[in-house]
Amino acid sequence: MILVNTDYISGKNLEMLGLVKGSTIQSKHVGKDIMQSFKTIVGGELKAYNDMMNEARALATKRMVMEAESLGADAVVNIRYTSSAVMQGAAEVIAYGTAVRFV
C-alpha cells in the first residue's frame, strides 16, 4: 500500500475509489496526566503526550489503510490528519485520504 500526501503518484494512472478514513481517541492515565501538568510550569516537551499522539496517528493510519484495502485499493493519496481535544488528557486523531487503484 502506497501512502502519499499528494494527489498523484508519478508514473501511475489512478482510478479513484472514494474517501477512506481511520480514527481513534487516546488518553493517558491520571498519573502521567498529573506529571505532565507539572511540566507545564517549568516548560519543555510533554513526552507522554507526544508519545500518545504518535500512537494515535499510527492507529488512525492503520485503520484508514484497512478501509482502503477492503475497497481493493493500491494506494491512498492526498492523506491528511486532524486532531481535536475530546476532554482534558484525551485527543481524537483522524487520518483521511482518497483510496485509488492503479489502471
N, C-alpha and C positions, 0 to 999 in steps of 0.2 A: 504494500500500500504506500503510495507516494502522497506526502502531505506538504502542501505549499501555501504560502500566503499571497501568491499572485493569482491572477485569473486565467493563467495559461501554463502549459508545460511545453518548453521548447521542443520542437520536432514532433509533437503529438497533436492529432486531431481529436477533439473531445466531444462526446455526447453527454449532455447534462442529464443527470438522473433526478436531481432535486436536492433540497435542503436537508442536511443532516446535522444533528446536534447531540451533545452529551453534557450532562450537568452533575454537580454534586454539591452538597453542603457539608462543610467541615468545621470542626471546633477543636479546641484544646481543652484539656481537663483543668479544673479550677486551680490546682497548684501552679501549673505553668502560667495560667492567666494572671494570677496574683504576682508571680515573679516578673512577668513581662510588664505589669503596670509599674513596678518599682523602677524598671529600666527607663521608663519614660521620664522619670525625674532627672536622671543623670545624662540621658541621651545615648544614642548608639543604635546599632542594628538589633531588631527584635527577632532573634534567630528562630525561636519557637514558632512565631507567626510566619516567618519566611519559609520554614520547612512545611508548615501547614498548607500554605498557598501553593508550593511546589507539588505537594502530594495531590492537592485538589485539581490543579491543572493537568497533571498526569492522568488522573482518574477520569476527568471530563473528556480528555483527548481519547482515551481508550474506549469510552462509551460512544463517542462520535464515530470512531473507526468501526466499531462493531455494527452500528447502524448502517454505515456506508457499505460494509461487507455484505450485509443482509440484502442490499439492493443490487449486488453484483458489481460494485464499483472497483475501479483500478486505482483511483486516487481521490483525494479531496482537495479542491482548490479554493482559494480565497478564504482561508481559515482565519477566524477572528476569535478573540477571547474577551469576555466581560466578567466582571465580578461586582458583587454588592454585599454589604453587611446585612445580615439577617437579624442578628442580635449581637450584643457585646461578646466578642470572642468567637463568633461564628461567621463564616462567609460562604456565599454561593459563588461558584465559578461555572460559567457556561462556555463551551467550545462549540463553534458552528462554522459550517462551510458548505460548499456545493460538491456533492458526490458526482463523479464523472466516470465514464467508461471510455477506453481508447477505441477509436474506429480506424 
